[in-house]
């Protein structure tokens, strides 16, 4: 009887050891693949978010710069008359004279009325160096250290890729969104004294463009318009 009991005890002890064996802690191939996919998706999402943040920050910076450059032109033009204070604007036959720069007005320093600026661009690919500030001076390129960048001759470099495009148009005094031909005028009628060719408001629009190194063409960044009444 002793031997059967011993065999039974050994059998019970073996079953107990099997029951208390720890399960394996290793990952299966499927678990490893799933973990890799989840981590990869998270990394891609973080990279996309960082790129979106960078683009947003860059565009905000460009928008602020563009608005600043447009308002510099507006500030410069604040005290200018609509047309030349000496010659004015008049009609000679079928021609409108006095619109645009007059004789001898060949630079920003010599422009003295708003219509002198019509169709001009200051800056990259434009008619004059630029962009310019409210004093008509070139706005220099500033380096990361806050210093003005200069060329080989020590002259300040202009802001790379930026330009200010200006348009001036004659508009209706009753609807500033309606453009009028330069020769438009209204003859007197009854009690109405009429309106001469130079008696209309002018709408000035400054469009600021930026072209990065690899951009195929300039991109509009900001636009500011205002009306100078008659």
MIVEXBA-125736 format. One line per field, with one value per residue: residue in three letters; chain; residue number from 1; x, y, z of N, C-alpha, C, O in turn. Coordinates in Angstrom, 3 decimals. Layout:
% MIVEXBA-125736
resn <- (ALA ...)
chain <- (A ...)
resi <- (NUM ...)
n.east <- (X ...)
n.north <- (Y ...)
n.up <- (Z ...)
ca.east <- (X ...)
ca.north <- (Y ...)
ca.up <- (Z ...)
c.east <- (X ...)
c.north <- (Y ...)
c.up <- (Z ...)
o.east <- (X ...)
o.north <- (Y ...)
o.up <- (Z ...)
END
This chain:
% MIVEXBA-125736
resn <- (UNK UNK UNK UNK UNK UNK UNK UNK UNK UNK UNK UNK UNK UNK UNK UNK UNK UNK UNK UNK UNK UNK UNK UNK UNK UNK UNK UNK UNK UNK UNK UNK UNK UNK UNK UNK UNK UNK UNK UNK UNK UNK UNK UNK UNK UNK UNK UNK UNK UNK UNK UNK UNK UNK UNK UNK UNK UNK UNK UNK UNK UNK UNK UNK UNK UNK UNK UNK UNK UNK UNK UNK UNK UNK UNK UNK UNK UNK UNK UNK UNK UNK UNK UNK UNK UNK UNK UNK UNK UNK UNK UNK UNK UNK UNK UNK UNK UNK UNK UNK UNK UNK UNK UNK UNK UNK UNK UNK UNK UNK UNK UNK UNK UNK UNK UNK UNK UNK UNK UNK UNK UNK UNK UNK UNK UNK UNK UNK UNK UNK UNK UNK UNK UNK UNK UNK UNK UNK UNK UNK UNK UNK UNK UNK UNK UNK UNK UNK UNK UNK UNK UNK UNK UNK UNK UNK UNK UNK UNK UNK UNK UNK UNK UNK UNK UNK UNK UNK UNK UNK UNK UNK UNK UNK UNK UNK UNK UNK UNK UNK UNK UNK UNK UNK UNK UNK UNK UNK UNK UNK UNK UNK UNK UNK UNK UNK UNK UNK UNK UNK UNK UNK UNK UNK UNK UNK UNK UNK UNK UNK UNK UNK UNK UNK UNK UNK UNK UNK UNK UNK UNK UNK UNK UNK UNK UNK UNK UNK UNK UNK)
chain <- (A A A A A A A A A A A A A A A A A A A A A A A A A A A A A A A A A A A A A A A A A A A A A A A A A A A A A A A A A A A A A A A A A A A A A A A A A A A A A A A A A A A A A A A A A A A A A A A A A A A A A A A A A A A A A A A A A A A A A A A A A A A A A A A A A A A A A A A A A A A A A A A A A A A A A A A A A A A A A A A A A A A A A A A A A A A A A A A A A A A A A A A A A A A A A A A A A A A A A A A A A A A A A A A A A A A A A A A A A A A A A A A A A A A A A A)
resi <- (1 2 3 4 5 6 7 8 9 10 11 12 13 14 15 16 17 18 19 20 21 22 23 24 25 26 27 28 29 30 31 32 33 34 35 36 37 38 39 40 41 42 43 44 45 46 47 48 49 50 51 52 53 54 55 56 57 58 59 60 61 62 63 64 65 66 67 68 69 70 71 72 73 74 75 76 77 78 79 80 81 82 83 84 85 86 87 88 89 90 91 92 93 94 95 96 97 98 99 100 101 102 103 104 105 106 107 108 109 110 111 112 113 114 115 116 117 118 119 120 121 122 123 124 125 126 127 128 129 130 131 132 133 134 135 136 137 138 139 140 141 142 143 144 145 146 147 148 149 150 151 152 153 154 155 156 157 158 159 160 161 162 163 164 165 166 167 168 169 170 171 172 173 174 175 176 177 178 179 180 181 182 183 184 185 186 187 188 189 190 191 192 193 194 195 196 197 198 199 200 201 202 203 204 205 206 207 208 209 210 211 212 213 214 215 216 217 218 219 220 221 222 223 224 225 226 227 228 229 230)
n.east <- (0.817 2.038 3.724 1.897 0.682 2.818 3.395 1.045 1.240 3.510 2.507 0.489 2.079 3.560 1.514 0.850 3.144 3.068 0.719 1.467 3.333 4.758 3.270 4.421 6.237 6.934 6.486 4.219 4.536 2.490 1.607 3.906 4.021 1.642 2.174 4.294 2.995 1.180 2.911 4.246 2.152 1.609 4.043 4.089 1.821 2.674 4.788 3.406 1.795 3.725 4.782 2.512 2.181 4.539 4.143 1.892 2.906 4.873 3.300 1.780 3.781 4.591 2.203 1.988 4.291 3.674 1.374 2.506 4.315 2.510 1.116 3.158 3.420 0.937 1.158 3.191 1.841 -0.047 -0.160 -0.199 -1.450 -4.234 -3.759 -1.164 0.117 0.778 0.456 -1.910 -4.803 -5.974 -7.853 -6.835 -7.955 -8.578 -7.004 -5.903 -4.115 -1.466 -1.683 0.111 3.754 5.191 7.236 10.640 10.148 11.408 11.987 11.267 11.616 10.937 8.302 5.154 2.402 -0.607 -1.378 1.017 2.034 0.660 0.493 3.101 5.804 7.576 10.436 11.255 11.684 10.453 9.731 11.300 13.886 13.207 11.404 9.957 9.983 7.910 9.196 10.164 12.484 14.780 13.951 15.954 17.394 17.317 19.471 19.636 20.871 20.075 21.410 21.979 22.017 24.521 25.892 28.763 29.931 29.295 26.783 23.383 21.315 18.236 14.953 14.646 12.790 10.413 7.837 6.120 3.203 1.482 -1.640 -3.648 -6.808 -9.520 -12.598 -16.189 -17.909 -20.112 -20.122 -17.654 -16.677 -16.925 -15.134 -13.898 -13.362 -10.331 -10.783 -13.333 -15.941 -18.375 -20.716 -21.998 -25.381 -28.379 -29.014 -26.940 -23.505 -21.745 -18.901 -15.470 -12.724 -10.784 -12.091 -12.792 -12.938 -10.042 -8.991 -6.690 -4.638 -2.570 -0.694 0.972 3.540 5.146 7.886 9.277 12.411 12.080 9.633 7.452 6.293 5.452 3.544 0.520 0.412 -0.614 -3.108 -3.990 -6.363 -7.516 -9.527 -9.256 -11.010 -12.694)
n.north <- (-1.200 1.138 1.798 2.319 4.602 6.387 6.682 7.926 10.335 11.417 11.868 13.778 15.902 16.467 17.383 19.720 21.254 21.713 23.215 25.572 26.719 29.586 31.676 32.340 35.431 36.657 38.613 38.008 37.600 38.951 40.749 42.335 43.473 44.976 46.820 48.194 49.411 51.113 52.838 53.959 55.338 57.262 58.713 59.757 61.395 63.283 64.476 65.590 67.416 69.131 70.189 71.511 73.429 74.888 75.903 77.487 79.360 80.563 81.688 83.501 85.236 86.222 87.469 89.521 90.985 91.712 93.331 95.404 96.478 97.371 99.354 101.154 102.431 103.650 105.407 107.066 108.331 109.903 112.751 113.627 115.247 114.548 114.949 116.488 119.303 121.579 121.342 119.844 117.969 117.577 117.892 117.623 118.025 114.858 113.672 112.854 114.679 114.976 112.811 110.446 110.390 113.616 115.651 115.299 114.016 111.366 109.611 108.249 110.287 112.528 112.276 113.720 113.560 111.529 110.199 109.830 107.401 105.378 102.123 101.427 99.419 98.554 96.935 93.410 92.547 94.877 98.375 100.133 100.019 98.239 96.718 99.918 102.383 104.600 106.953 106.827 105.430 102.725 99.569 97.590 94.231 92.120 90.232 87.052 87.689 90.214 92.234 94.527 93.333 93.459 94.190 93.358 95.822 97.062 98.149 98.325 95.430 94.832 93.752 90.420 88.996 90.416 92.755 95.818 96.629 99.139 100.583 103.128 104.454 106.164 106.870 106.570 109.174 108.418 105.725 103.904 101.539 101.540 102.015 104.718 106.043 107.812 110.173 110.859 113.108 115.531 117.557 120.863 121.349 122.897 123.762 122.288 122.341 120.807 118.579 118.583 116.987 116.416 116.238 114.023 111.243 109.307 105.960 104.129 101.324 99.049 96.302 93.702 91.523 88.306 86.293 83.277 81.421 79.119 79.463 79.619 82.011 85.337 85.595 86.850 88.502 90.468 93.087 96.427 98.989 102.319 105.298 108.491 111.317 113.727)
n.up <- (0.000 0.529 -1.583 -3.780 -2.774 -2.650 -5.386 -6.157 -4.761 -5.959 -8.529 -8.073 -7.122 -9.450 -11.135 -9.771 -10.110 -12.881 -13.020 -11.728 -13.371 -14.971 -17.465 -20.851 -21.511 -23.890 -27.003 -29.636 -33.244 -34.582 -32.611 -32.376 -34.957 -34.965 -32.911 -34.087 -36.261 -34.927 -33.518 -35.716 -37.031 -35.099 -35.060 -37.687 -37.565 -35.688 -37.089 -39.289 -37.926 -36.897 -39.283 -40.265 -38.285 -38.641 -41.257 -40.788 -38.969 -40.563 -42.619 -41.110 -40.295 -42.809 -43.616 -41.737 -42.377 -45.031 -44.677 -43.220 -45.158 -47.107 -45.715 -45.323 -47.787 -47.875 -45.721 -46.681 -48.753 -47.574 -47.331 -49.897 -52.860 -55.051 -57.776 -59.795 -58.112 -59.548 -62.425 -62.571 -63.732 -66.979 -70.059 -73.367 -76.327 -77.353 -75.544 -72.249 -70.017 -67.643 -66.004 -64.177 -63.749 -64.038 -66.272 -65.497 -63.120 -61.845 -59.860 -56.578 -54.760 -56.196 -56.908 -56.504 -56.273 -56.144 -58.553 -59.811 -59.039 -60.221 -61.481 -60.847 -59.551 -56.700 -55.861 -56.110 -59.453 -60.309 -61.154 -59.744 -57.195 -54.172 -51.408 -50.273 -47.612 -45.582 -46.006 -48.496 -48.682 -49.211 -47.884 -45.945 -46.078 -43.291 -41.284 -39.465 -37.110 -36.599 -37.887 -40.613 -43.896 -46.377 -49.698 -51.797 -52.041 -49.748 -49.662 -48.562 -48.795 -50.481 -49.363 -49.907 -52.510 -52.032 -52.999 -53.819 -55.322 -57.022 -57.739 -59.133 -59.435 -60.981 -59.513 -59.055 -57.352 -55.989 -55.760 -54.750 -55.710 -58.387 -61.245 -63.256 -66.567 -67.402 -68.777 -68.123 -67.418 -66.269 -67.744 -67.121 -66.092 -65.969 -62.685 -61.872 -61.495 -62.847 -63.321 -63.349 -65.131 -63.282 -60.902 -59.327 -57.000 -56.000 -56.002 -54.286 -54.442 -52.860 -53.486 -52.031 -52.819 -52.684 -53.493 -53.104 -53.081 -54.702 -55.857 -58.666 -59.480 -58.214 -55.161 -53.941 -50.876 -49.165 -49.276 -49.515 -49.612 -50.219 -50.324 -51.734 -51.346 -53.526)
ca.east <- (0.000 2.899 4.205 0.857 0.450 3.939 3.209 -0.057 1.743 4.390 1.661 -0.161 3.113 3.861 0.413 0.937 4.218 2.571 -0.301 2.071 4.310 4.435 3.075 5.488 6.084 7.412 5.479 4.063 4.851 1.354 1.645 5.013 3.636 0.627 2.845 5.060 2.042 0.641 3.968 4.484 1.062 1.814 5.178 3.664 0.899 3.469 5.534 2.436 1.383 4.837 4.845 1.375 2.490 5.579 3.520 1.016 3.751 5.509 2.302 1.447 4.896 4.513 1.034 2.329 5.251 2.964 0.527 3.426 4.822 1.409 0.812 4.241 3.045 -0.209 1.668 3.936 0.920 -1.084 -0.224 -0.103 -2.680 -4.641 -3.084 -0.026 -0.326 1.087 -0.178 -3.239 -5.240 -6.820 -8.087 -6.379 -8.558 -9.030 -5.975 -5.893 -2.748 -1.225 -1.764 1.418 4.856 5.421 8.620 11.606 9.824 11.993 12.293 10.300 11.825 10.352 6.864 4.486 0.954 -0.986 -1.428 2.381 2.375 -0.180 1.150 4.500 6.137 8.834 10.934 11.680 11.088 9.647 10.254 12.275 14.312 12.255 10.326 10.331 9.234 7.086 10.046 10.660 13.804 14.829 13.921 17.018 17.256 17.892 19.912 19.147 21.484 19.547 22.242 21.599 22.844 25.060 26.540 30.223 30.342 28.842 25.460 22.332 20.523 16.796 14.263 14.626 11.525 9.243 7.568 4.896 2.602 0.521 -2.561 -4.477 -7.917 -10.548 -13.830 -17.399 -18.085 -21.294 -19.879 -16.200 -16.333 -17.092 -14.021 -14.285 -12.279 -9.598 -11.347 -14.736 -16.318 -19.804 -20.983 -22.995 -26.749 -29.300 -28.345 -25.782 -22.327 -20.908 -17.707 -14.340 -12.043 -9.965 -12.934 -13.305 -12.094 -9.071 -8.842 -5.308 -4.506 -1.197 -0.644 2.306 3.805 6.363 8.301 10.359 13.480 11.657 8.288 7.481 5.856 5.124 2.253 -0.034 0.416 -1.496 -3.632 -4.601 -6.960 -8.158 -10.063 -9.006 -12.166 -12.409)
ca.north <- (0.000 2.327 2.196 3.013 5.931 7.237 7.020 8.894 11.631 11.991 12.321 15.021 16.942 16.859 18.214 21.029 22.025 22.156 24.242 26.824 27.226 30.930 31.769 33.016 36.883 37.122 39.096 37.251 38.367 39.833 41.836 43.224 44.221 45.960 47.882 49.000 50.233 52.159 53.831 54.662 56.290 58.364 59.536 60.494 62.444 64.332 65.188 66.414 68.527 70.076 70.874 72.434 74.540 75.691 76.630 78.505 80.413 81.270 82.506 84.614 86.177 86.868 88.344 90.715 91.755 92.269 94.431 96.492 97.089 98.095 100.550 102.119 103.225 104.489 106.480 107.983 109.054 110.574 114.196 113.949 115.606 113.539 115.249 117.391 120.599 122.657 121.138 119.281 116.988 118.264 117.239 118.356 117.278 113.545 113.157 113.265 115.043 115.194 111.546 109.809 111.310 114.722 115.771 115.462 113.162 110.081 108.812 108.401 111.588 113.597 112.075 114.634 113.373 110.115 109.546 109.508 106.042 104.377 101.091 101.226 98.343 98.748 95.667 92.354 92.565 96.070 99.549 100.780 99.165 98.227 97.615 101.194 102.746 105.796 108.071 106.538 104.816 101.282 98.779 96.597 92.855 91.955 88.866 86.398 88.327 91.564 93.190 94.797 92.620 94.348 93.535 93.423 97.220 97.596 98.750 97.463 94.605 94.988 92.567 89.439 88.401 91.233 93.893 96.597 97.020 100.209 101.003 104.281 104.518 107.181 106.163 107.369 109.731 107.813 104.286 103.768 100.291 101.751 102.744 105.602 106.376 109.007 111.357 111.052 114.359 115.794 118.942 121.575 121.184 123.575 124.207 121.407 123.009 119.860 118.084 118.544 115.702 116.181 116.413 112.720 110.558 108.317 104.762 103.646 99.940 98.546 94.841 93.240 90.194 87.644 85.146 82.531 80.999 78.090 79.752 79.969 83.390 85.976 85.281 87.980 88.285 91.449 94.125 97.535 99.996 103.447 106.263 109.909 111.998 114.910)
ca.up <- (0.000 0.631 -2.913 -4.554 -2.229 -3.071 -6.795 -6.254 -4.286 -7.000 -9.625 -7.627 -7.079 -10.840 -11.633 -9.116 -10.751 -14.196 -12.813 -11.243 -14.346 -15.454 -18.916 -21.580 -21.595 -25.192 -27.943 -30.875 -34.441 -34.858 -31.628 -32.743 -36.145 -34.576 -32.153 -35.051 -37.019 -34.048 -33.282 -36.974 -37.248 -34.154 -35.509 -38.882 -37.124 -35.046 -38.140 -40.026 -37.065 -36.844 -40.575 -40.334 -37.386 -39.284 -42.360 -40.220 -38.409 -41.668 -43.287 -40.224 -40.383 -44.115 -43.639 -40.958 -43.179 -46.174 -44.213 -42.877 -46.385 -47.754 -44.941 -45.513 -48.961 -47.486 -44.872 -47.537 -49.630 -46.780 -47.530 -51.321 -53.556 -56.028 -59.037 -59.633 -57.587 -60.496 -63.737 -62.429 -64.728 -67.921 -71.345 -74.545 -77.426 -76.875 -74.636 -70.847 -69.663 -66.221 -65.246 -64.121 -63.446 -64.961 -66.705 -64.425 -61.968 -62.248 -58.670 -55.494 -54.130 -57.017 -57.072 -55.571 -56.237 -56.143 -59.862 -60.231 -58.628 -60.886 -62.276 -60.470 -58.618 -55.991 -55.355 -57.032 -60.781 -60.495 -61.852 -58.876 -56.078 -53.063 -51.005 -49.697 -46.418 -45.695 -46.415 -49.832 -48.556 -49.381 -46.649 -46.126 -45.597 -41.963 -41.025 -38.249 -35.944 -36.464 -38.608 -42.003 -44.857 -47.414 -50.826 -51.788 -51.938 -48.474 -49.786 -48.001 -49.699 -50.309 -48.870 -50.987 -52.928 -51.717 -53.880 -53.592 -56.595 -56.737 -58.795 -58.789 -60.386 -60.804 -59.157 -58.921 -56.004 -55.373 -55.601 -54.853 -56.388 -59.822 -61.854 -64.346 -67.501 -67.002 -69.445 -67.738 -66.747 -66.367 -68.138 -66.326 -66.575 -65.063 -61.458 -61.634 -62.045 -63.563 -62.618 -64.274 -65.246 -62.081 -59.728 -58.883 -56.009 -56.469 -55.176 -54.330 -53.974 -52.743 -53.394 -51.643 -53.361 -52.210 -54.294 -52.462 -53.988 -55.647 -56.361 -60.092 -59.658 -56.931 -54.553 -53.193 -49.436 -48.527 -50.153 -48.771 -50.496 -49.585 -51.279 -51.457 -51.947 -54.335)
c.east <- (0.857 3.322 3.114 0.599 1.552 3.779 2.110 0.398 2.651 3.563 0.984 0.836 3.482 2.777 0.453 2.015 3.784 1.590 0.304 3.113 3.841 4.244 4.217 5.196 6.545 6.234 5.408 4.387 3.741 1.346 2.748 4.666 2.618 1.255 3.639 4.154 1.536 1.681 4.238 3.426 1.218 2.940 4.794 2.732 1.654 4.237 4.605 2.005 2.478 4.954 3.709 1.617 3.522 5.000 2.650 1.822 4.394 4.516 1.901 2.530 4.862 3.346 1.314 3.300 4.563 2.092 1.372 3.904 3.733 1.111 1.931 3.942 1.891 0.255 2.419 2.990 -0.102 -1.246 -0.099 -1.456 -3.016 -3.894 -1.999 -0.485 -0.066 0.305 -1.597 -3.512 -6.195 -6.920 -7.621 -6.858 -9.142 -8.048 -6.150 -4.434 -2.635 -1.326 -0.410 2.505 4.992 6.897 9.561 11.319 10.230 12.315 11.250 10.409 11.158 8.861 6.132 2.968 0.633 -0.938 -0.035 2.719 1.596 0.653 2.590 4.645 7.511 9.267 11.260 10.932 10.294 10.350 11.361 12.716 13.302 12.325 10.858 9.480 8.477 7.881 10.602 12.023 13.710 14.810 14.934 16.635 17.980 18.251 19.360 19.713 21.024 20.340 21.754 22.562 23.283 25.690 28.057 30.739 29.905 27.493 24.394 21.600 19.039 16.183 14.053 13.218 10.291 9.086 6.233 4.381 1.460 -0.344 -3.398 -5.571 -8.915 -11.876 -14.985 -17.512 -19.272 -21.132 -18.384 -15.760 -16.439 -15.948 -14.536 -13.108 -11.604 -10.223 -12.778 -14.909 -17.798 -20.021 -22.048 -24.377 -27.703 -28.547 -27.115 -24.538 -21.437 -19.709 -16.589 -13.625 -11.215 -10.770 -13.509 -12.373 -11.119 -9.009 -7.432 -5.270 -3.041 -1.274 0.790 2.462 5.091 6.637 9.492 11.314 12.992 10.226 8.351 7.084 5.508 3.713 1.779 -0.127 -0.560 -1.952 -4.341 -5.103 -7.557 -8.579 -9.747 -10.120 -11.747 -12.373)
c.north <- (1.259 2.782 2.850 4.430 6.896 7.648 8.071 10.285 12.279 12.559 13.654 16.181 17.418 17.727 19.612 21.886 22.538 23.301 25.582 27.368 28.572 30.920 32.534 34.509 37.435 37.587 38.163 38.156 39.358 41.016 42.842 44.086 45.306 47.123 48.797 49.928 51.390 53.247 54.638 55.702 57.499 59.291 60.376 61.643 63.600 65.152 66.100 67.620 69.583 70.866 71.889 73.655 75.469 76.522 77.765 79.674 81.240 82.178 83.694 85.680 86.938 87.844 89.636 91.605 92.433 93.452 95.645 97.219 97.873 99.393 101.588 103.015 104.156 105.662 107.516 108.876 109.900 112.049 114.594 114.327 114.521 113.719 116.290 118.771 121.762 122.489 120.613 118.208 117.692 117.479 118.166 117.580 115.977 112.944 113.710 113.495 115.278 113.943 110.852 110.827 112.394 114.769 116.046 114.632 111.732 109.178 109.076 109.784 112.717 113.420 112.928 114.529 111.898 109.482 109.251 108.037 104.963 103.425 100.810 100.074 98.626 97.392 94.693 92.415 93.803 97.188 100.242 99.798 99.268 96.906 98.908 101.476 104.048 107.023 107.879 105.888 103.299 100.584 97.644 95.215 92.732 90.488 88.315 87.040 89.760 92.622 93.348 94.069 93.576 93.532 93.703 94.844 97.864 98.274 97.792 96.681 94.834 93.673 91.587 88.918 89.257 92.378 94.528 97.086 97.999 100.475 102.167 104.368 105.594 106.473 107.135 107.921 109.139 106.316 104.031 102.468 100.407 102.596 103.573 105.815 107.673 110.270 111.659 112.388 114.598 117.279 119.554 121.409 121.821 124.139 123.363 122.010 122.096 119.424 117.945 117.202 115.373 116.274 115.127 112.083 109.604 107.176 104.220 102.232 99.548 97.040 94.425 91.790 89.639 86.429 84.490 81.999 80.031 78.297 80.137 81.415 83.986 85.619 86.503 87.630 89.225 92.475 95.171 98.565 101.130 104.436 107.664 110.695 113.248 116.160)
c.up <- (0.000 -0.754 -3.766 -4.061 -2.648 -4.534 -6.981 -5.812 -5.313 -8.160 -9.295 -7.607 -8.482 -11.425 -11.036 -9.765 -12.125 -14.044 -12.425 -12.202 -14.913 -16.973 -19.560 -21.687 -22.937 -26.061 -29.133 -32.057 -34.762 -33.900 -31.963 -33.946 -35.807 -33.817 -33.079 -35.831 -36.169 -33.799 -34.550 -37.258 -36.326 -34.586 -36.720 -38.499 -36.480 -36.079 -38.930 -39.208 -36.986 -38.148 -40.711 -39.452 -38.009 -40.427 -41.843 -39.672 -39.508 -42.373 -42.426 -40.276 -41.700 -44.184 -42.874 -41.731 -44.348 -45.789 -43.852 -44.131 -47.110 -47.024 -45.005 -46.717 -48.615 -46.633 -45.708 -48.345 -48.882 -47.129 -49.004 -51.889 -54.577 -57.345 -58.795 -59.170 -58.533 -61.795 -63.627 -63.476 -65.676 -69.222 -72.459 -75.769 -76.913 -75.878 -73.226 -70.454 -68.157 -65.379 -65.315 -63.824 -64.503 -65.340 -65.549 -63.193 -62.318 -61.060 -57.608 -54.872 -54.903 -57.269 -56.034 -55.572 -56.439 -57.520 -60.420 -59.995 -59.381 -61.747 -61.901 -59.487 -58.028 -55.425 -56.461 -58.354 -61.099 -61.232 -61.067 -57.794 -54.935 -52.325 -50.355 -48.467 -46.641 -46.103 -47.830 -49.831 -48.712 -48.026 -46.799 -45.613 -44.264 -41.745 -39.724 -36.986 -35.753 -37.198 -40.042 -42.934 -45.969 -48.536 -50.738 -51.639 -50.633 -48.525 -49.252 -49.085 -49.429 -49.833 -50.020 -51.255 -52.716 -52.716 -53.514 -54.940 -56.323 -57.968 -58.263 -59.847 -59.987 -60.545 -59.024 -57.499 -55.268 -55.137 -55.826 -55.525 -57.904 -60.367 -63.033 -65.290 -67.076 -67.583 -69.008 -67.024 -66.991 -66.655 -67.239 -66.949 -65.571 -63.872 -61.141 -62.291 -62.856 -62.727 -63.639 -64.205 -64.003 -60.792 -59.167 -57.853 -56.694 -55.470 -55.371 -53.738 -53.993 -52.548 -53.109 -52.081 -52.769 -53.077 -53.621 -53.524 -55.053 -56.136 -57.837 -60.353 -58.296 -56.466 -53.763 -51.708 -48.730 -49.555 -49.294 -49.774 -49.666 -50.674 -50.799 -52.126 -52.714 -53.455)
o.east <- (0.436 3.291 3.387 0.330 1.291 3.995 2.210 0.001 2.605 3.892 0.916 0.509 3.692 3.062 0.126 1.835 4.097 1.609 -0.262 3.737 2.678 4.976 4.909 4.046 6.536 5.124 6.414 4.503 4.018 1.110 2.549 4.970 2.716 0.907 3.664 4.488 1.470 1.370 4.438 3.740 0.982 2.814 5.123 2.842 1.315 4.329 4.954 1.867 2.199 5.196 3.916 1.293 3.400 5.320 2.664 1.470 4.461 4.845 1.701 2.238 5.076 3.479 0.924 3.156 4.831 2.070 0.996 3.899 4.008 0.877 1.689 4.184 1.879 -0.212 2.292 3.299 -0.939 -2.372 0.085 -2.486 -2.177 -3.451 -1.927 -1.385 -0.635 -0.421 -2.421 -2.589 -7.137 -6.171 -7.970 -6.237 -10.091 -8.245 -6.500 -3.614 -3.579 -1.085 0.150 2.211 4.918 7.709 9.308 12.163 9.502 12.862 10.450 9.399 10.845 8.217 6.440 2.303 1.489 -0.502 0.093 3.588 1.847 1.412 3.250 3.742 8.474 8.561 11.510 9.703 9.527 11.402 12.251 11.997 12.631 13.198 12.018 8.407 8.409 7.300 11.413 12.663 12.696 15.560 14.789 15.695 19.116 17.432 18.695 19.111 21.509 19.986 21.185 23.779 22.497 25.986 28.573 31.855 30.112 27.082 24.487 21.304 18.633 16.818 13.361 12.535 9.209 10.075 5.340 5.048 0.582 0.158 -3.800 -5.273 -9.114 -12.239 -14.799 -17.236 -19.423 -21.912 -17.923 -14.588 -16.083 -15.804 -15.483 -11.959 -12.234 -10.195 -13.372 -14.126 -18.406 -19.567 -22.886 -24.521 -27.825 -27.580 -26.342 -24.508 -20.480 -19.535 -16.742 -13.894 -10.971 -10.196 -14.597 -11.171 -11.347 -8.977 -7.031 -5.810 -2.357 -1.846 1.707 1.633 6.001 5.739 10.581 11.052 13.438 9.658 9.225 7.504 5.291 2.817 2.546 -0.675 -1.254 -1.286 -5.181 -4.371 -8.039 -8.060 -9.936 -10.180 -10.631 -12.146)
o.north <- (2.313 3.970 3.855 5.337 8.058 8.806 8.966 11.291 13.489 13.613 14.549 17.297 18.611 18.697 20.586 23.089 23.670 24.249 26.627 28.386 28.709 30.233 33.297 34.877 38.656 37.072 37.606 39.369 40.486 42.151 44.051 45.278 46.428 48.280 50.014 51.093 52.525 54.437 55.851 56.817 58.633 60.512 61.560 62.740 64.763 66.374 67.245 68.721 70.781 72.073 72.995 74.780 76.691 77.704 78.868 80.835 82.466 83.320 84.789 86.876 88.150 88.929 90.719 92.828 93.599 94.464 96.780 98.450 98.934 100.422 102.772 104.221 105.318 106.787 108.716 110.042 110.550 112.540 115.771 113.804 113.686 112.745 116.893 119.353 122.837 123.391 120.898 117.615 118.343 116.530 119.346 116.602 115.984 111.820 114.875 112.583 115.716 113.986 110.690 112.011 112.127 114.020 116.922 114.548 111.000 108.090 110.006 110.382 113.758 114.328 112.874 115.340 111.115 108.339 108.507 107.484 103.772 103.851 100.020 99.787 98.898 96.785 95.084 92.346 93.806 96.999 100.862 98.841 100.287 96.078 98.993 100.900 104.543 108.032 108.677 105.800 102.683 100.956 96.814 95.051 93.183 89.603 89.025 86.948 90.455 93.800 92.421 94.174 94.400 92.349 94.145 95.054 99.059 98.908 96.583 97.210 95.010 92.620 91.896 88.456 88.882 92.910 93.875 97.868 97.730 100.578 102.184 104.355 105.882 105.562 108.346 107.201 109.334 105.710 103.954 102.318 99.475 103.761 103.183 105.770 108.534 111.323 112.627 112.747 113.936 118.143 118.852 121.339 121.342 124.886 123.694 122.177 122.550 119.848 117.277 116.386 114.204 116.378 115.134 112.351 109.157 107.388 103.894 101.988 99.694 96.559 94.760 90.938 90.383 85.636 85.061 82.115 80.105 77.404 80.912 81.991 83.251 85.374 87.108 86.592 88.815 92.708 94.841 98.971 100.918 104.414 107.997 110.743 113.750 117.261)
o.up <- (-0.477 -1.074 -4.421 -4.849 -2.960 -4.888 -7.821 -6.400 -5.535 -8.703 -10.138 -8.012 -8.700 -12.128 -11.714 -9.951 -12.492 -14.828 -12.746 -11.900 -15.294 -17.686 -18.887 -21.927 -23.091 -25.924 -29.573 -31.883 -35.170 -34.312 -31.849 -33.971 -36.303 -34.052 -32.893 -36.046 -36.641 -33.863 -34.484 -37.674 -36.742 -34.493 -36.789 -39.046 -36.698 -35.963 -39.216 -39.741 -37.005 -38.124 -41.212 -39.834 -37.921 -40.560 -42.388 -39.882 -39.412 -42.694 -42.950 -40.298 -41.725 -44.749 -43.312 -41.743 -44.635 -46.490 -44.146 -44.168 -47.671 -47.658 -44.770 -46.670 -49.022 -46.813 -45.464 -48.594 -49.508 -47.213 -49.315 -51.464 -54.915 -57.953 -57.724 -59.775 -58.344 -62.211 -64.496 -64.035 -65.225 -69.454 -72.487 -76.184 -76.129 -75.418 -73.037 -70.556 -67.500 -64.173 -66.399 -63.661 -65.703 -64.798 -64.722 -62.301 -62.988 -61.242 -57.718 -54.499 -54.325 -57.795 -54.843 -54.927 -56.853 -57.654 -61.392 -60.668 -59.197 -62.618 -62.577 -58.701 -58.745 -54.620 -57.601 -58.385 -62.062 -61.844 -61.649 -57.503 -54.776 -52.586 -49.950 -48.290 -47.766 -46.505 -48.298 -50.879 -48.386 -47.123 -47.696 -44.835 -44.122 -41.991 -38.970 -35.916 -34.861 -37.144 -40.618 -42.780 -46.436 -48.370 -49.712 -51.166 -50.423 -47.554 -49.463 -50.156 -48.280 -49.894 -50.990 -50.341 -53.169 -53.220 -52.977 -55.619 -55.503 -59.088 -57.100 -61.041 -58.807 -61.289 -58.900 -56.539 -54.062 -54.402 -56.965 -55.872 -58.626 -59.996 -63.717 -64.850 -66.462 -66.947 -69.484 -66.144 -67.832 -65.904 -66.674 -68.170 -64.444 -64.020 -60.241 -63.510 -63.483 -61.584 -64.662 -63.324 -63.703 -59.707 -58.592 -57.839 -57.818 -54.257 -56.488 -52.659 -55.005 -51.570 -53.859 -51.761 -52.402 -53.361 -53.568 -54.721 -56.198 -56.765 -58.225 -61.357 -57.332 -57.273 -53.013 -51.336 -47.799 -50.564 -48.457 -50.676 -48.554 -51.790 -49.628 -53.355 -52.581 -53.956)
END
